[in-house]
Amino acid sequence: MTDAALQPASLAVTPRTTLKRHPERGSHERALIDAILDEALLCHVAVNVDGAPRVLPTAHVRVGDHVYLHGARANRVLGALTSGAPACLTVTLLDGLVFARSAFSHSMNFRSAVLYGAASEVTDLEEKHAALCALVDHMAQGRSLEARAPNEDELRTTLVVKWPIVEGSAKLRSGPPLDREPDLERDCWAGVLAVRLQALAPEADPRLVPSRAPSPAVGARAALLSPFRLAPYERVHEREPEVCVSCDPGRVDFAFVHRFLAEESYWARGVDAQLQARSMQQSLGFGLYRGAEQIGFARVVTDFGRFAYLGDVFVAEGERGRGLGTWLVQCVLEHPALAGIERWLLGTAEAHGLYERFGFVTAPAQHYMVRRAEKAGA
């Protein structure tokens, strides 16, 4: 692997990578190309197989100056790559749908990278093992340490191909529609509908132990693809600077949160780990920390407009009586994405005084209805 310090800042421009259509959107900067390759989870590889063009969608990972691919030894596209046939690899990240006032000016905001070259088979077992672990970690960082490593038979039957990053370019579009001047007066909405890859709640294997929650690696990947991936939010306590509130889902100690809710809370006692994990994945979470240790939690379910529900608020027993619960609620209500919420709702049996400080009042019983799912065996 090439040392990053020796890596050229840009790839050399070649006839194949000279951008002719909208050259202002193109780039040969290596850092940009690497960033696109690293963010994408899927690439497409094109090569001639038996005289006919073939395109293969497949997983990839960049390690240093190479992109690694893998598949069965019988895979004809990968087999053609290992023969040294000229090939093309591309990845595309879709960032938005661009709606213009004219059909002609509709477009998409995107980031893409295209590589040209000839790939080769990885035969060194150590490099092959490292590449397969990197492919797993590209799905979720750290996953290769959680799952069983490939054995000798799996290494033997898997074809690993490496593609040198020596010829290629990036292209991207961003911003609003580029309508022509005469169309600007048309009474037609125009703008950008931003899009992104989003993870739904993890679905456990039916054969998994019921109490097993998503692993740290899977949880962190889910958090990165969460619908609540907002701007970073962190508040430091004025009197205790070692205490902070953070919405970084990667910091949450799920075992700590689930243990408290399942064993100590009155509102979620006995809650299943998978159910709690799913609930947290679909919520905006607020962790309360003293240094690196989590000491409290709260989560919000919201439409970010008219309604928000505040739930699972708690502070660890040894940290109570210091005003941290009140401060945690204050931090939640002052989150920039929640500050304009019209109506908040919560349920409490013993903390009415705390919430009244923030304007909560006991709701008229006749205004609200509750439906609870019947539990098996009830």
N, C-alpha and C positions, 0 to 999 in steps of 0.2 A: 504494500500500500504506500502511496506517495505521501510524504509529509506535507501537511497543509501549508506550511511555510514555503514549500517549493512549488506549490500548485499555481499555475498561471492564472492571472486575474480574469482573463477572457480566453475563450476558445478561438482558434484561428478561423478567419472567415474563408470559406471555400465556395466554389460555384453552387454546391448543393445547399449551402446554408446562407446564401445571399438572399435577403428578404426583398422581394419585388413588390408585393401588394402590401400597402401600409407599412413601409419599412420603419416609420417612426414608432411603431408598436413592438419592434423587435429588439432583441438583445443577445449578445454572445457572452455576457458576464457569467462567469462560472458560479458565483455565489447565488445568482438568481436561478440558474438552471438546477443547481443542487437543491435549493429550497423547494422548487416545484416537485422534483423527483422525491424528496423526502416527505412532503405532505401527502402526495397521492398514494392511494392504496392499491391502485390497479393501473397497469400499463397495457398497451397493445403493441404487438410485435408483428411486422410484415416481412415475409420472405417468400421466394419462389420455391415451391415444392413440386417436383416432377413436372416442371414447366408451367405451372399455374400459380398465380398469387394466392397466398394464404395469410390471414390475419388472426392472430391468437390473443385473446384477452387473458391476462395472467397476473399473479402477484409478483411483486418485485421488491428489491431493497437496494439502496445505494450504500456501499461501504467504501469510503475513500474515493478512488478514481475509477471504480467499477460499479456497474449495476448487475446484480445477481438475479437469476431466474431459476426455477426448478420445475420438475415434472417427472412423469414416468419415462423410462428409457424408450418405450414404444412411441412416445410423442413425436410425430413426424416433423412438426415445425421446429421443435428444439433440436431434433436430429439434423435438420437442414442447417440450423445455426452452427452446430459444432463442425460442420464440413467446411466452414469458412465462407459460406455464401454471403453476398452483400445483403444487408438487411436494414430495417428502419424500426426504431422504437419510439413511441410517443406516449405522453401522459397529458391529460387535460383536467383542470380544476374549473368547474363552472361556478362563477360568483354571482351572476345575476342575469335576469331576462330584461332586455332593454326594449321598452314599448315607446314607439315614436308616433308622430301624428300621421305619418304616411307608412304604408306597408313596406315600401322600398327601404326605409331607414330603420326598420326593426333590426335588432342585433342581440348580441349576448356579451356580457362581461366575463372574461375568462383569463386564465393563466395556463400556458401550455409549454411543453418542452419536446423537442424532436432530436433524437440522436441517430447518427448513421455510423456504420462500421461493420466489422466482422467479429462475431463472438467465438468463444472457445470453451471446451469442456473443462471443468475443474476436476482434476484427478488426485491432487494432494488431499489425503483424508483429513488432515487438520484444517485446511482451508475450507474443505467441503462441509465439515461439521460446523465451523464458525459461520459460514454463509447460511446454513439452514437455521441456526439459532438466531441469526440476524433477521431472517425472513419472519420468524415467529415474533421476535421483538418488535418488528415493524408494525405488526397488528396491535400489539400492546406491550409497551416497554417493560421489560422484566419478566415477561411470560415464559421465556426459555428457562428461567430458574424455577418456575412453578411446575412446569410439565416435565415428563420424562424425556431425557435426551434421546436422539435417534440411536438405534443399535446398529451393529455391523451389517445386518441383513437389510435394514432400511437404507443405510448409506449406500450399499451395493446396488439396490434396485432403483435409487433415485438419481436422476440426471440433473446435475447442477451446471449452469452455464454462466459465464461472466462476460460482460460487455464493457469494453473500455470507453471511458468518456473522453473522446479525443476530437470528435466532430459533431457539432450540433448547434442549436440555437433555441432561444425562448421567444415567445410572443405573448402579448397580453393586451387586453382592452379593459378600460375602466371608465366610469363617468356616465353622464346622461346621454340621451339620444342626440344624434347630430342631424336634426331636421333642417331642411332647406328653408330659407327665409320666407318664401310664400306660404309655407305650411304652418308657420308659427301662429297664424291667426285662426286656425281651425279649432272648433270647439270639441276637442278630443283630448282625453287625459293622456299625458305622456310622462314617462319617468322610468325608474328602475325597480324591479321586484327582486330584491336580494335573495339568494338561495345559498344553502350550505348543506353539507352532509350532516345528518343528525341521527343519533342513536336512540332507539326506543329502550324500554326497560329490558334488562337481561332476562332471557328465558332459560331456566335451568333444565339440564338434561333430566328426563323423567326418572332415570336410574340414580340420580344424585341423592345423597343423604339430605333429607328435608331441611335440616338446620344449617346446611352449608351455604354461606353467603358468597357472593361474587368475590373472587380473589382481589388482592390489591392491584395487580396489573390490569385486570378486566375492569375494575372499578375506576381506575385512573383513566383508561381509554374511554369508558362511558362518559366520564365527567368532561373530557375534552370535546366529546361530540354531543354534549347535553344541550337541550333547547334553552337552558338558562346560562349559556356561556356569555355572560355580560362583561362589561368592563371590570377590571379587577377592583375589589372593594375591601379595604382593610382600615380598621380604626384602632388606634393605640390609646389605652387608658391614660388619662391625664395624670392621675396620682400614682399609678402603678404601671410604669412604662414596659414592664415585662409581660403585661397582660394585653391581649389584643382580641379583636373580633375580625374574622376573615371569612370571605365567601369562596375561598379557594377549595374546590371539592377534593383536590389531591391531598389536602392536609387532614381531612376528616378521619378520625379513628373509628371506623365503623363498629368494631368489636366493643369499644367503650360505649358508644351511643346505643347499640342494640342491647347490651347488658343492662344498662340503666332502665331503658324503656320496658324491657321484658321482665325484669326482676324487681325494680324499685318504684316505677311509676304506677299510679292508680288508673290512668287512662289507657295504657297500652300493655298492661301486664300480660305476659305470655305471648306477645306478638311474634309471629314466625319471622326468622331472619330474612328469608327470601321476600316476604311481603314488605318488611321494613326497608329492605334494599330497593325494591321497586318504588316505594313511596318516596324515598329520598332522591332517587334518580329523577323523578318527575316534579321535584320541588326545588326551590331556591334555598339552599342551606346556609346557616350562619354558625360557624364554629367559634367557641370561646376558648382561648388558649392562654396558658401561663408558660411562657417560653415555648418549648416544643410539645409540651403536654396539653392535651385537650381536657378542659374542665367544665365545659357546658356546650349546649347546642340549642338551636331553634330552626324551624323551617317554615317557609311560606309557600302556599299554593295560590297562584294568582293569574289573572288574565292581563296584568300590567296596565289595566285601564280603570275598570269600575269596581273590581272586587278582589279581596285578598283574604285568605284564611291563615291565621297564625297558630301553629301547633308544635307539639313536642318540645316545649320550652323547659329547660332545666339547667341547674348548676349543680355540680358535684357536691356531696354533703360537706366535705372539708373546706369548701370555698364559700359556703353560704354565710350570710350575715355581714357581708362586706359591700353590699350594694351592687354586686356584679350582675345579678339577675335584672335589676332595673336598667342598668347600663346596656345589657345585651338587648333588651326590648327597645331601648332608645335607638341603638345602632340599626336595628331592623327597620324601624319606622322612618329613619332618616336616610335609608338607602336611596340613591338618586332615582333608581328605576321604580321605586315604590312610593315616593313622596307625594304623588298626585292621585293616589288611590282614593276613590270616592267612599267606599264602604269596606270596613274591616270586620271580621268575625273571628271569634275564638270561643273556646269552652274552658271553664275552670271551675273547680269545686272549692278552692281555698285561697286563691290569689287575687280576689276582687280588688283589694286595696292597691296592689301594684299596678294593675291595668287602669284603674280609675285615674291615676296620675297622668296618663296619656290620653285621657278623654274617652275611654271606653265606659259604657253604661250598660246596666243589665237590660237585655232586650225584652220588650213586651212579649209575653209567651204566645199571644195569639197571632203575632206577626210571622212566626217561624214554625216550620214543620220539620220533623226528622224522620228519616227512613233508615232503619238498620237492617242489614242482611241477616237472615237466620243462619245460625251456626249449626253444623252437622251435629246431631245428637241432642239438640236443645229441645 
